[in-house]
């Protein structure tokens, strides 16, 4: 591990680690899992529900989920529950009047 210096955290010295990818690290062969990445952007969160539903119908269960903004909210539900259950919960959430009021079309 060249170039990596030990770091201090909360008074403890942590071992050095070189985070650079070498060999097959980072390749598809080395990954071994399915990661669901959900982006942000308001109403995009509702559109993600269709993708989640399609994955659940096909029995595809992600090994990990990550997201930003509204995608992080959807990802949190998917991380906590099996995908078919997460889809049912998200359908109920996205169908509420409160959510519709936030994302309804408005004229300027």
C-alpha positions in Angstrom: 0.0 0.0 0.0 2.1 2.9 -1.2 1.1 6.5 -0.9 -1.4 6.0 1.9 -0.7 7.5 5.3 -2.3 6.4 8.6 -5.3 8.6 9.6 -6.4 9.7 13.0 -10.0 9.6 14.0 -11.4 10.3 17.5 -7.9 9.9 19.0 -7.3 6.6 17.3 -4.8 5.9 14.5 -6.5 4.0 11.7 -4.4 1.7 9.5 -3.4 3.1 6.1 -5.4 1.8 3.1 -4.7 2.4 -0.6 -8.1 2.8 -2.2 -6.9 2.6 -5.8 -8.4 -0.2 -7.8 -5.9 -2.8 -9.0 -6.2 -6.0 -10.9 -9.8 -7.2 -11.3 -11.2 -4.9 -8.6 -14.0 -2.8 -10.0 -14.6 -5.1 -12.9 -17.9 -6.8 -13.5 -16.4 -10.2 -12.7 -15.3 -8.9 -9.2 -18.5 -7.2 -8.3 -20.8 -10.2 -7.7 -23.9 -8.2 -7.0 -26.7 -6.0 -8.2 -26.7 -2.3 -7.0 -29.8 -0.2 -7.6 -28.9 3.5 -8.0 -31.8 6.0 -7.8 -31.3 9.6 -8.8 -32.9 12.7 -7.4 -35.2 15.2 -9.1 -38.7 15.5 -7.6 -41.2 13.7 -9.7 -38.5 11.3 -10.9 -39.2 9.5 -7.6 -42.6 8.5 -8.8 -41.2 7.3 -12.2 -38.7 5.2 -10.3 -41.7 3.3 -8.9 -42.3 1.8 -12.3 -38.8 0.5 -12.5 -39.0 -0.9 -9.0 -42.3 -2.6 -9.9 -40.8 -4.2 -13.0 -37.8 -5.5 -11.1 -40.1 -6.9 -8.3 -42.3 -8.6 -10.9 -39.2 -10.3 -12.4 -37.9 -11.4 -9.0 -34.8 -9.2 -9.2 -33.8 -8.2 -5.7 -30.9 -5.7 -5.4 -28.0 -6.5 -3.1 -27.6 -2.8 -2.3 -29.5 0.4 -3.0 -28.2 4.0 -3.1 -29.8 7.3 -4.0 -29.8 11.0 -3.9 -32.6 13.3 -2.9 -35.9 11.7 -3.7 -34.1 8.6 -4.9 -32.6 8.3 -1.4 -36.1 8.2 0.1 -37.1 5.5 -2.3 -33.8 3.7 -1.7 -34.3 3.7 2.0 -37.7 1.9 1.7 -36.1 -0.6 -0.7 -33.2 -1.2 1.7 -35.5 -1.9 4.6 -38.0 -4.1 2.9 -38.0 -6.9 0.3 -38.6 -5.3 -3.1 -42.2 -6.5 -3.6 -43.2 -5.1 -0.1 -41.2 -1.9 -0.8 -43.1 -1.4 -4.0 -46.5 -1.7 -2.2 -45.4 0.8 0.4 -44.1 3.3 -2.1 -47.2 3.0 -4.2 -49.2 3.9 -1.1 -46.9 6.8 -0.3 -46.8 8.2 -3.8 -50.6 7.9 -4.1 -51.3 10.1 -1.1 -53.0 13.5 -1.5 -50.1 15.2 0.2 -47.6 13.9 -2.4 -49.9 14.7 -5.3 -50.3 18.3 -4.0 -46.5 18.7 -3.9 -45.9 17.3 -7.4 -49.0 18.6 -9.2 -48.7 20.8 -12.3 -48.8 24.5 -11.6 -49.0 27.4 -13.9 -46.7 30.3 -13.2 
